Amino acid sequence: MAQKIIPGGFEARAIAGKSPEELETRSQEYHEDVEAIKDAILRQLGAGTDIGELVYAGMLEAQREVAEGYSLLDNRPGSWEAAGLSQLMDSVHAQLDTESR
């Protein structure tokens, strides 16, 4: 079985003790990931794909790679962004529960 991802939590985001190089690398990776997501959304929008379906499918596949007992939204409990995805995440968990039966 493949190794599962465990959300990083506060400790992984903490800035104290990180070198400027580590912070710059993290920032660069974040911006590259945002660009990759944006490009995928625009490509699928042009293809006529329901963007909600695209985001759902991406979250479903990502959740499959997260360790049991954890969720994609664990890193930002209570954030407005996570709250906006919460209903979609409920559907992801329901689908995975159905598959595991």
C-alpha positions as CSV (number, residue, x, y, z in Angstrom):
1,M,0.0,0.0,0.0
2,A,1.2,3.5,-0.9
3,Q,2.2,5.8,1.9
4,K,-0.6,8.3,2.9
5,I,-0.3,12.0,3.4
6,I,-0.8,13.5,6.9
7,P,-1.8,17.2,6.8
8,G,1.0,19.4,8.0
9,G,-1.0,21.5,10.5
10,F,0.3,24.5,12.3
11,E,3.8,23.2,12.8
12,A,4.4,22.8,9.1
13,R,3.2,26.4,8.4
14,A,5.2,28.0,11.3
15,I,7.7,30.6,10.1
16,A,9.9,30.8,13.1
17,G,13.1,28.9,12.6
18,K,12.8,28.7,8.8
19,S,15.6,30.1,6.7
20,P,14.9,32.7,4.0
21,E,15.6,30.0,1.4
22,E,13.0,27.7,2.9
23,L,10.4,30.5,3.0
24,E,11.2,31.5,-0.6
25,T,11.0,27.8,-1.8
26,R,7.7,27.4,0.0
27,S,6.3,30.6,-1.5
28,Q,7.5,29.7,-5.0
29,E,6.0,26.2,-4.8
30,Y,2.7,27.7,-3.6
31,H,2.6,30.1,-6.6
32,E,3.5,27.4,-9.0
33,D,0.7,25.2,-7.6
34,V,-1.8,28.1,-7.9
35,E,-0.8,28.5,-11.5
36,A,-1.2,24.8,-12.2
37,I,-4.7,24.8,-10.7
38,K,-5.7,27.9,-12.6
39,D,-4.4,26.4,-15.9
40,A,-6.4,23.2,-15.3
41,I,-9.6,25.1,-14.5
42,L,-9.3,27.3,-17.6
43,R,-8.4,24.3,-19.8
44,Q,-11.5,22.4,-18.6
45,L,-13.7,25.5,-18.7
46,G,-12.8,25.8,-22.4
47,A,-13.6,22.1,-22.9
48,G,-17.1,22.7,-21.4
49,T,-16.4,20.8,-18.1
50,D,-18.5,21.7,-15.1
51,I,-15.8,23.3,-12.9
52,G,-17.5,22.1,-9.7
53,E,-17.2,18.5,-11.0
54,L,-13.5,19.1,-11.8
55,V,-12.9,20.4,-8.2
56,Y,-14.9,17.5,-6.7
57,A,-12.9,14.9,-8.8
58,G,-9.6,16.5,-7.7
59,M,-10.6,16.6,-4.1
60,L,-11.9,13.0,-4.2
61,E,-8.6,11.7,-5.7
62,A,-6.5,13.7,-3.3
63,Q,-8.5,12.5,-0.3
64,R,-7.7,8.9,-1.3
65,E,-4.1,9.7,-0.7
66,V,-4.6,11.3,2.8
67,A,-4.1,9.1,5.8
68,E,-7.2,7.6,7.4
69,G,-8.7,9.9,10.0
70,Y,-7.5,13.1,8.3
71,S,-9.2,15.4,5.8
72,L,-8.0,17.7,3.0
73,L,-9.4,20.6,5.1
74,D,-7.6,19.8,8.3
75,N,-4.9,22.5,7.8
76,R,-7.4,25.3,7.9
77,P,-10.2,24.5,10.4
78,G,-12.6,27.5,10.6
79,S,-11.2,29.3,7.6
80,W,-13.7,30.8,5.2
81,E,-12.0,29.0,2.3
82,A,-12.4,25.6,4.0
83,A,-15.9,26.5,5.0
84,G,-16.7,27.1,1.3
85,L,-15.4,23.6,0.5
86,S,-16.9,21.8,3.5
87,Q,-20.1,20.7,1.7
88,L,-18.1,19.4,-1.2
89,M,-15.8,17.6,1.2
90,D,-18.9,15.9,2.8
91,S,-19.7,14.5,-0.7
92,V,-16.1,13.3,-1.1
93,H,-16.3,11.4,2.2
94,A,-19.7,10.0,1.4
95,Q,-18.3,8.7,-2.0
96,L,-15.3,7.1,-0.2
97,D,-17.6,5.5,2.4
98,T,-19.7,4.0,-0.4
99,E,-16.7,2.6,-2.1
100,S,-15.3,1.0,1.1
101,R,-18.5,-1.0,1.6
